[in-house]
Amino acid sequence: MSAQFSAPQSRQIVWITGASSGIGRELALSFAHDGHSVAVSARSADKLRELETASSNVSAFPVDVTDAAAVAATIAAIENALGPIDLAILNAGVWHPMTASRYDLEKATSSMAINYTGVTNALGPVMKNMIARGRGHLALVSSVAGYRGLPKGAAYAPTKAALISLAESLYADLKIKGVRMTVINPGFVATPMTERNTFPMPFIVTIDDAVKAIRRGLDSNRFEIVFPTRMAIMMKTLRLLPYRIFFLATGAIAKREPPPKTDA
Ligand SMILES: NC(=O)c1ccc[n+]([C@@H]2O[C@H](COP(=O)([O-])OP(=O)(O)OC[C@H]3O[C@@H](n4cnc5c(N)ncnc54)[C@H](OP(=O)(O)O)[C@@H]3O)[C@@H](O)[C@H]2O)c1
């Protein structure tokens, strides 16, 4: 079920990437339910068309975020069809658990191409338009996994750390230009992305709770939306630990990893 908020003061044009599934999909339905005009993007055109049939406020704009030219053309098509984008939620992402012994260069490279460059491909043109108009709101979906490198995070965590740094780097400049920047750092959320995880996921929340936290955060003036609270406290504490203690903790986690398969 999508989280519902009070009727909007004004109908906004919202663009969400990674909207064919999980958090992006439910956010799209929540904004559409509240009367906003929502442009949804992802590669799976069929799933986006299904979303269109679920709400007349949803319009599908399929695109692969790794294709910079196609993303720029998609932004132009959205603004042409619906009007200037007021809020862009750059959410498309992939997660490949990866340890040192199972390091997969192709997956590590494509993770960065989707999770980080996929965001900058969208951010470049959409931010330029917002600056020219002197208004707009950008929201980058990162993760608490971007706070510090944890076991299994070799492909994913660097992409999310880069996004947090990107958002921080742009925040002050954008504020002067009248454009808001928000970084969204979820803890574990029960979505298709996490359903394959075989390890414990502390404090995991439902998509509905995630959407509520994100919608509340976007309506506030905060730079960072981080949830759930207990995960935020745990991960922020981890960030403060000196390496000696931090690696004692991560060493204990890494020891649980089964030994790599060998051909022998
Ligand atoms: N679930 C969690 O616990 C969690 C925690 C922290 C952060 N996050 C972040 O939240 C975001 C959404 O995750 P989720 O849990 O909702 O995952 P999900 O259900 O797997 O959804 C991922 C979305 O990204 C899209 N996507 C992947 N590659 C793409 C590409 N090349 N071009 C365009 N779209 C692409 C997928 O659509 P197509 O396959 O159709 O392209 C899908 O719509 C991700 O950035 C993730 O890293 C999730």
Ligand as a Chemical Component Dictionary entry (heavy atoms), coordinates in Angstrom:
data_LIG
# 
_chem_comp.id                   LIG 
_chem_comp.type                 NON-POLYMER 
_chem_comp.pdbx_formal_charge   0 
_chem_comp.three_letter_code    LIG 
# 
loop_
_chem_comp_atom.comp_id 
_chem_comp_atom.atom_id 
_chem_comp_atom.alt_atom_id 
_chem_comp_atom.type_symbol 
_chem_comp_atom.charge 
_chem_comp_atom.model_Cartn_x 
_chem_comp_atom.model_Cartn_y 
_chem_comp_atom.model_Cartn_z 
_chem_comp_atom.pdbx_ordinal 
LIG N1  N1  N 0  16.286 -1.704 -0.273  1  
LIG C1  C1  C 0  17.199 -1.251 0.585   2  
LIG O1  O1  O 0  17.421 -1.835 1.670   3  
LIG C2  C2  C 0  17.980 -0.010 0.262   4  
LIG C3  C3  C 0  18.763 0.551  1.308   5  
LIG C4  C4  C 0  19.497 1.691  1.045   6  
LIG C5  C5  C 0  19.442 2.265  -0.202  7  
LIG N2  N2  N 1  18.687 1.700  -1.185  8  
LIG C6  C6  C 0  18.694 2.344  -2.498  9  
LIG O2  O2  O 0  17.366 2.651  -2.868  10 
LIG C7  C7  C 0  17.273 2.636  -4.297  11 
LIG C8  C8  C 0  16.079 1.772  -4.702  12 
LIG O3  O3  O 0  16.315 0.455  -4.246  13 
LIG P1  P1  P 0  15.162 -0.650 -4.098  14 
LIG O4  O4  O 0  15.437 -1.341 -2.835  15 
LIG O5  O5  O -1 13.852 -0.042 -4.352  16 
LIG O6  O6  O 0  15.606 -1.633 -5.269  17 
LIG P2  P2  P 0  14.828 -2.359 -6.470  18 
LIG O7  O7  O 0  13.472 -2.753 -6.040  19 
LIG O8  O8  O 0  15.766 -3.395 -6.961  20 
LIG O9  O9  O 0  14.698 -1.183 -7.555  21 
LIG C9  C9  C 0  15.809 -0.714 -8.260  22 
LIG C10 C10 C 0  15.316 0.166  -9.394  23 
LIG O10 O10 O 0  16.442 0.659  -10.125 24 
LIG C11 C11 C 0  16.185 0.489  -11.512 25 
LIG N3  N3  N 0  17.409 0.378  -12.283 26 
LIG C12 C12 C 0  18.437 -0.482 -12.114 27 
LIG N4  N4  N 0  19.355 -0.307 -13.078 28 
LIG C13 C13 C 0  18.896 0.702  -13.876 29 
LIG C14 C14 C 0  19.388 1.330  -15.044 30 
LIG N5  N5  N 0  20.566 0.984  -15.611 31 
LIG N6  N6  N 0  18.637 2.318  -15.615 32 
LIG C15 C15 C 0  17.460 2.685  -15.067 33 
LIG N7  N7  N 0  16.942 2.136  -13.958 34 
LIG C16 C16 C 0  17.651 1.136  -13.369 35 
LIG C17 C17 C 0  15.349 -0.794 -11.573 36 
LIG O11 O11 O 0  14.570 -0.845 -12.757 37 
LIG P3  P3  P 0  14.904 -1.674 -14.098 38 
LIG O12 O12 O 0  15.571 -2.952 -13.676 39 
LIG O13 O13 O 0  13.558 -1.824 -14.704 40 
LIG O14 O14 O 0  15.795 -0.774 -14.890 41 
LIG C18 C18 C 0  14.441 -0.597 -10.371 42 
LIG O15 O15 O 0  13.333 0.201  -10.743 43 
LIG C19 C19 C 0  18.606 2.114  -4.813  44 
LIG O16 O16 O 0  19.419 3.194  -5.210  45 
LIG C20 C20 C 0  19.216 1.443  -3.599  46 
LIG O17 O17 O 0  20.608 1.392  -3.648  47 
LIG C21 C21 C 0  17.941 0.575  -0.975  48 
# 
loop_
_chem_comp_bond.comp_id 
_chem_comp_bond.atom_id_1 
_chem_comp_bond.atom_id_2 
_chem_comp_bond.value_order 
_chem_comp_bond.pdbx_ordinal 
LIG N1  C1  SING 1  
LIG C1  O1  DOUB 2  
LIG C1  C2  SING 3  
LIG C2  C3  SING 4  
LIG C2  C21 DOUB 5  
LIG C3  C4  DOUB 6  
LIG C4  C5  SING 7  
LIG C5  N2  DOUB 8  
LIG N2  C6  SING 9  
LIG N2  C21 SING 10 
LIG C6  O2  SING 11 
LIG C6  C20 SING 12 
LIG O2  C7  SING 13 
LIG C7  C8  SING 14 
LIG C7  C19 SING 15 
LIG C8  O3  SING 16 
LIG O3  P1  SING 17 
LIG P1  O4  DOUB 18 
LIG P1  O5  SING 19 
LIG P1  O6  SING 20 
LIG O6  P2  SING 21 
LIG P2  O7  DOUB 22 
LIG P2  O8  SING 23 
LIG P2  O9  SING 24 
LIG O9  C9  SING 25 
LIG C9  C10 SING 26 
LIG C10 O10 SING 27 
LIG C10 C18 SING 28 
LIG O10 C11 SING 29 
LIG C11 N3  SING 30 
LIG C11 C17 SING 31 
LIG N3  C12 SING 32 
LIG N3  C16 SING 33 
LIG C12 N4  DOUB 34 
LIG N4  C13 SING 35 
LIG C13 C14 SING 36 
LIG C13 C16 DOUB 37 
LIG C14 N5  SING 38 
LIG C14 N6  DOUB 39 
LIG N6  C15 SING 40 
LIG C15 N7  DOUB 41 
LIG N7  C16 SING 42 
LIG C17 O11 SING 43 
LIG C17 C18 SING 44 
LIG O11 P3  SING 45 
LIG P3  O12 DOUB 46 
LIG P3  O13 SING 47 
LIG P3  O14 SING 48 
LIG C18 O15 SING 49 
LIG C19 O16 SING 50 
LIG C19 C20 SING 51 
LIG C20 O17 SING 52 
# 
